């Protein structure tokens, strides 16, 4: 299985190639950035593919993070994945950003709960809680910080993601504290690639998982009537 993984959902532009025949990750690059993913992604993909010494036509699938995350970043990564898949005649699959955060902790120990949390701003977080064996206890959702903490207190837990410290700081006194708090501004792209290799093939092209409406809305009052 040869997988090209792409992540532009949050504060990084990343790509990796995972090849089971060659023992795992053969090339990987991640550049921290809050903006500029559209300009950076294609040159970065070219560098990673060159380093992996593989052509797009020789891939088995393309995996991309579909959110939640930045509205612009998600569209950049998904468009790149769908374009490559179309040109190469290969399937593209979408992966949740929350699952991508949680995967390395679940792989390390699947006997305790993992809370994946992404900063959604305005005291809100995107949240998913995984239980024993990696099964979903709380499905992906947007929640206030207070509600996120309530959902996360389901047992001894490890917290990971860009809002990990926020969730830990709001942990109520008297409750069993988190076992681990790991702040990450973006998922580990190597694990995104591994998850892409293990995931079942999706149904149709990957689509953004926004979980909320965009902050910018059209101004209907200022819209000109059509003739």
C-alpha positions as a LaTeX table, in Angstrom:
\begin{tabular}{lrrr}
\hline
Residue & $x$ (\AA) & $y$ (\AA) & $z$ (\AA) \\
\hline
Unk1 & 0.00 & 0.00 & 0.00 \\
Unk2 & 1.41 & 3.36 & $-1.08$ \\
Unk3 & $-0.35$ & 6.38 & 0.40 \\
Unk4 & 0.20 & 10.09 & $-0.09$ \\
Unk5 & $-1.12$ & 12.00 & 2.93 \\
Unk6 & $-1.93$ & 15.72 & 2.85 \\
Unk7 & $-2.79$ & 18.03 & 5.74 \\
Unk8 & $-3.53$ & 21.75 & 5.43 \\
Unk9 & $-6.42$ & 21.85 & 7.90 \\
Unk10 & $-4.75$ & 23.85 & 10.67 \\
Unk11 & $-1.43$ & 25.62 & 11.27 \\
Unk12 & 0.80 & 23.48 & 9.06 \\
Unk13 & 1.22 & 22.49 & 5.45 \\
Unk14 & 2.27 & 18.85 & 5.48 \\
Unk15 & 2.64 & 15.78 & 3.28 \\
Unk16 & 4.03 & 12.28 & 3.69 \\
Unk17 & 4.32 & 9.09 & 1.68 \\
Unk18 & 3.70 & 5.78 & 3.44 \\
Unk19 & 4.79 & 2.58 & 1.67 \\
Unk20 & 4.16 & $-0.74$ & 3.38 \\
Unk21 & 6.52 & $-2.53$ & 0.97 \\
Unk22 & 9.39 & $-0.24$ & 1.99 \\
Unk23 & 8.82 & $-0.38$ & 5.73 \\
Unk24 & 6.66 & 2.69 & 6.39 \\
Unk25 & 7.23 & 6.42 & 5.91 \\
Unk26 & 9.55 & 7.05 & 2.95 \\
Unk27 & 9.28 & 10.85 & 2.84 \\
Unk28 & 7.71 & 13.51 & 5.01 \\
Unk29 & 7.70 & 17.30 & 5.33 \\
Unk30 & 5.74 & 19.68 & 7.54 \\
Unk31 & 5.98 & 23.48 & 7.46 \\
Unk32 & 4.33 & 25.49 & 10.23 \\
Unk33 & 2.07 & 28.21 & 8.85 \\
Unk34 & $-1.20$ & 29.88 & 9.75 \\
Unk35 & $-1.76$ & 31.19 & 6.20 \\
Unk36 & $-0.38$ & 30.64 & 2.73 \\
Unk37 & $-1.28$ & 26.96 & 2.34 \\
Unk38 & $-2.52$ & 27.48 & $-1.22$ \\
Unk39 & 0.85 & 28.75 & $-2.39$ \\
Unk40 & 2.88 & 26.20 & $-0.41$ \\
Unk41 & 1.07 & 22.91 & $-0.92$ \\
Unk42 & 1.96 & 21.96 & $-4.51$ \\
Unk43 & 5.73 & 22.71 & $-4.23$ \\
Unk44 & 5.77 & 20.80 & $-0.94$ \\
Unk45 & 4.01 & 17.82 & $-2.52$ \\
Unk46 & 6.52 & 17.82 & $-5.37$ \\
Unk47 & 9.43 & 17.76 & $-2.90$ \\
Unk48 & 7.93 & 14.90 & $-0.89$ \\
Unk49 & 7.18 & 12.82 & $-3.98$ \\
Unk50 & 10.71 & 13.38 & $-5.29$ \\
Unk51 & 12.20 & 12.38 & $-1.95$ \\
Unk52 & 10.03 & 9.24 & $-1.86$ \\
Unk53 & 11.08 & 8.46 & $-5.45$ \\
Unk54 & 7.56 & 7.66 & $-6.52$ \\
Unk55 & 5.19 & 8.90 & $-9.22$ \\
Unk56 & 1.60 & 9.88 & $-8.54$ \\
Unk57 & 0.43 & 7.08 & $-10.86$ \\
Unk58 & 2.14 & 4.53 & $-8.59$ \\
Unk59 & 0.21 & 5.55 & $-5.48$ \\
Unk60 & $-2.64$ & 3.38 & $-4.24$ \\
Unk61 & $-4.58$ & 6.20 & $-2.60$ \\
Unk62 & $-4.44$ & 9.81 & $-1.50$ \\
Unk63 & $-5.52$ & 10.65 & 2.05 \\
Unk64 & $-6.37$ & 14.16 & 3.23 \\
Unk65 & $-7.58$ & 15.69 & 6.47 \\
Unk66 & $-11.10$ & 17.02 & 5.99 \\
Unk67 & $-11.63$ & 18.90 & 9.24 \\
Unk68 & $-12.63$ & 20.38 & 11.44 \\
Unk69 & $-10.16$ & 23.17 & 10.84 \\
Unk70 & $-9.59$ & 26.37 & 8.91 \\
Unk71 & $-12.22$ & 26.89 & 6.21 \\
Unk72 & $-9.60$ & 28.03 & 3.69 \\
Unk73 & $-7.03$ & 25.42 & 4.70 \\
Unk74 & $-9.49$ & 22.56 & 4.36 \\
Unk75 & $-10.47$ & 23.59 & 0.85 \\
Unk76 & $-6.81$ & 23.84 & $-0.21$ \\
Unk77 & $-5.91$ & 20.33 & 0.96 \\
Unk78 & $-9.07$ & 18.69 & $-0.31$ \\
Unk79 & $-8.77$ & 20.36 & $-3.72$ \\
Unk80 & $-5.16$ & 19.16 & $-4.02$ \\
Unk81 & $-6.09$ & 15.60 & $-3.03$ \\
Unk82 & $-9.05$ & 15.44 & $-5.39$ \\
Unk83 & $-7.05$ & 16.90 & $-8.26$ \\
Unk84 & $-4.19$ & 14.42 & $-7.82$ \\
Unk85 & $-6.64$ & 11.53 & $-7.47$ \\
Unk86 & $-8.44$ & 12.51 & $-10.66$ \\
Unk87 & $-5.23$ & 12.94 & $-12.65$ \\
Unk88 & $-3.66$ & 9.72 & $-11.35$ \\
Unk89 & $-6.84$ & 7.66 & $-11.49$ \\
Unk90 & $-6.54$ & 6.74 & $-7.82$ \\
Unk91 & $-9.04$ & 6.96 & $-4.94$ \\
Unk92 & $-8.96$ & 9.84 & $-2.47$ \\
Unk93 & $-10.17$ & 9.37 & 1.10 \\
Unk94 & $-10.95$ & 11.90 & 3.81 \\
Unk95 & $-9.76$ & 11.65 & 7.41 \\
Unk96 & $-11.05$ & 13.55 & 10.41 \\
Unk97 & $-8.51$ & 15.98 & 11.85 \\
Unk98 & $-9.65$ & 14.94 & 15.33 \\
Unk99 & $-8.98$ & 11.28 & 14.58 \\
Unk100 & $-5.58$ & 12.21 & 13.16 \\
Unk101 & $-4.71$ & 13.93 & 16.45 \\
Unk102 & $-5.87$ & 10.99 & 18.54 \\
Unk103 & $-4.33$ & 8.15 & 16.51 \\
Unk104 & $-0.76$ & 8.20 & 17.93 \\
Unk105 & $-2.05$ & 8.21 & 21.51 \\
Unk106 & $-4.46$ & 5.37 & 20.78 \\
Unk107 & $-1.67$ & 3.41 & 19.09 \\
Unk108 & 0.51 & 3.94 & 22.17 \\
Unk109 & $-2.18$ & 2.84 & 24.63 \\
Unk110 & $-5.76$ & 1.99 & 23.72 \\
Unk111 & $-6.85$ & 1.21 & 27.27 \\
Unk112 & $-7.48$ & 4.82 & 28.36 \\
Unk113 & $-9.65$ & 7.55 & 26.90 \\
Unk114 & $-8.29$ & 10.11 & 24.45 \\
Unk115 & $-9.79$ & 13.57 & 24.05 \\
Unk116 & $-8.96$ & 15.34 & 20.79 \\
Unk117 & $-9.65$ & 19.07 & 21.01 \\
Unk118 & $-9.15$ & 21.85 & 18.45 \\
Unk119 & $-9.45$ & 25.55 & 19.19 \\
Unk120 & $-12.59$ & 26.85 & 17.47 \\
Unk121 & $-12.16$ & 30.37 & 18.96 \\
Unk122 & $-14.60$ & 32.41 & 21.03 \\
Unk123 & $-14.30$ & 29.90 & 23.93 \\
Unk124 & $-15.46$ & 27.05 & 21.70 \\
Unk125 & $-13.64$ & 23.86 & 20.77 \\
Unk126 & $-14.06$ & 21.07 & 18.25 \\
Unk127 & $-14.13$ & 17.86 & 20.25 \\
Unk128 & $-14.11$ & 14.10 & 19.91 \\
Unk129 & $-13.68$ & 11.57 & 22.71 \\
Unk130 & $-12.30$ & 8.08 & 22.06 \\
Unk131 & $-12.72$ & 5.21 & 24.49 \\
Unk132 & $-11.08$ & 1.83 & 24.98 \\
Unk133 & $-9.95$ & 0.34 & 21.69 \\
Unk134 & $-10.30$ & 3.68 & 19.96 \\
Unk135 & $-14.09$ & 3.54 & 19.71 \\
Unk136 & $-15.91$ & 6.86 & 19.62 \\
Unk137 & $-17.59$ & 7.86 & 22.88 \\
Unk138 & $-18.41$ & 11.44 & 21.90 \\
Unk139 & $-18.83$ & 12.10 & 18.18 \\
Unk140 & $-17.16$ & 15.11 & 16.54 \\
Unk141 & $-18.89$ & 18.30 & 17.58 \\
Unk142 & $-18.39$ & 21.96 & 18.38 \\
Unk143 & $-18.97$ & 22.84 & 22.01 \\
Unk144 & $-18.36$ & 25.57 & 24.51 \\
Unk145 & $-15.29$ & 25.00 & 26.62 \\
Unk146 & $-17.46$ & 24.18 & 29.64 \\
Unk147 & $-19.55$ & 21.64 & 27.70 \\
Unk148 & $-16.38$ & 20.16 & 26.17 \\
Unk149 & $-14.94$ & 19.53 & 29.62 \\
Unk150 & $-18.17$ & 17.89 & 30.76 \\
Unk151 & $-18.10$ & 15.60 & 27.73 \\
Unk152 & $-14.42$ & 14.80 & 28.27 \\
Unk153 & $-14.74$ & 13.72 & 31.90 \\
Unk154 & $-15.63$ & 10.12 & 31.13 \\
Unk155 & $-12.71$ & 8.51 & 32.97 \\
Unk156 & $-8.90$ & 8.78 & 33.10 \\
Unk157 & $-8.11$ & 10.70 & 29.92 \\
Unk158 & $-5.30$ & 12.02 & 27.78 \\
Unk159 & $-5.89$ & 15.26 & 25.88 \\
Unk160 & $-4.28$ & 16.24 & 22.59 \\
Unk161 & $-4.74$ & 19.03 & 20.06 \\
Unk162 & $-4.54$ & 22.78 & 19.68 \\
Unk163 & $-7.05$ & 23.28 & 22.51 \\
Unk164 & $-5.58$ & 20.65 & 24.84 \\
Unk165 & $-4.24$ & 23.20 & 27.33 \\
Unk166 & $-7.53$ & 25.12 & 27.31 \\
Unk167 & $-9.52$ & 22.01 & 28.12 \\
Unk168 & $-7.06$ & 20.98 & 30.84 \\
Unk169 & $-7.11$ & 24.46 & 32.39 \\
Unk170 & $-10.91$ & 24.31 & 32.62 \\
Unk171 & $-10.85$ & 20.89 & 34.30 \\
Unk172 & $-12.97$ & 21.07 & 37.48 \\
Unk173 & $-11.32$ & 20.88 & 40.87 \\
Unk174 & $-11.88$ & 17.55 & 42.55 \\
Unk175 & $-12.15$ & 15.61 & 39.30 \\
Unk176 & $-9.42$ & 13.16 & 38.39 \\
Unk177 & $-6.88$ & 15.25 & 36.44 \\
Unk178 & $-5.91$ & 14.35 & 32.86 \\
Unk179 & $-3.19$ & 11.73 & 32.57 \\
Unk180 & $-1.52$ & 13.63 & 29.74 \\
Unk181 & $-1.93$ & 17.02 & 28.08 \\
Unk182 & $-0.23$ & 17.40 & 24.70 \\
Unk183 & $-0.55$ & 20.66 & 22.80 \\
Unk184 & $-0.20$ & 20.29 & 19.03 \\
Unk185 & $-1.06$ & 22.94 & 16.47 \\
Unk186 & $-1.51$ & 20.31 & 13.73 \\
Unk187 & $-1.63$ & 16.51 & 13.48 \\
Unk188 & 1.54 & 14.50 & 12.95 \\
Unk189 & 1.55 & 13.96 & 9.18 \\
Unk190 & 3.31 & 10.60 & 9.50 \\
Unk191 & 0.38 & 9.34 & 11.53 \\
Unk192 & $-2.07$ & 10.83 & 9.05 \\
Unk193 & $-0.37$ & 8.69 & 6.39 \\
Unk194 & $-0.54$ & 5.56 & 8.55 \\
Unk195 & $-4.19$ & 6.21 & 9.29 \\
Unk196 & $-4.80$ & 6.69 & 5.57 \\
Unk197 & $-3.32$ & 3.28 & 4.84 \\
Unk198 & $-5.47$ & 1.58 & 7.49 \\
Unk199 & $-8.74$ & 3.38 & 6.74 \\
Unk200 & $-11.54$ & 1.86 & 4.73 \\
Unk201 & $-12.01$ & 3.41 & 1.30 \\
Unk202 & $-14.50$ & 6.25 & 1.39 \\
Unk203 & $-17.68$ & 6.67 & $-0.56$ \\
Unk204 & $-16.96$ & 9.34 & $-3.14$ \\
Unk205 & $-14.51$ & 12.26 & $-3.02$ \\
Unk206 & $-13.54$ & 13.70 & 0.38 \\
Unk207 & $-15.64$ & 16.62 & 1.60 \\
Unk208 & $-14.99$ & 19.24 & 4.30 \\
Unk209 & $-16.15$ & 18.50 & 7.83 \\
Unk210 & $-16.86$ & 22.04 & 9.04 \\
Unk211 & $-19.07$ & 21.39 & 12.12 \\
Unk212 & $-20.19$ & 25.03 & 12.05 \\
Unk213 & $-21.17$ & 27.75 & 9.58 \\
Unk214 & $-18.48$ & 30.15 & 8.38 \\
Unk215 & $-18.01$ & 33.42 & 10.28 \\
Unk216 & $-18.37$ & 35.42 & 7.06 \\
Unk217 & $-21.93$ & 35.45 & 5.74 \\
Unk218 & $-23.37$ & 37.08 & 2.60 \\
Unk219 & $-25.13$ & 40.38 & 3.23 \\
Unk220 & $-28.60$ & 39.70 & 1.87 \\
Unk221 & $-29.72$ & 43.27 & 2.53 \\
Unk222 & $-27.06$ & 44.58 & 0.18 \\
Unk223 & $-27.67$ & 42.04 & $-2.55$ \\
Unk224 & $-28.87$ & 43.46 & $-5.86$ \\
Unk225 & $-32.08$ & 41.94 & $-7.24$ \\
Unk226 & $-31.69$ & 39.71 & $-10.28$ \\
Unk227 & $-33.35$ & 40.68 & $-13.52$ \\
\hline
\end{tabular}
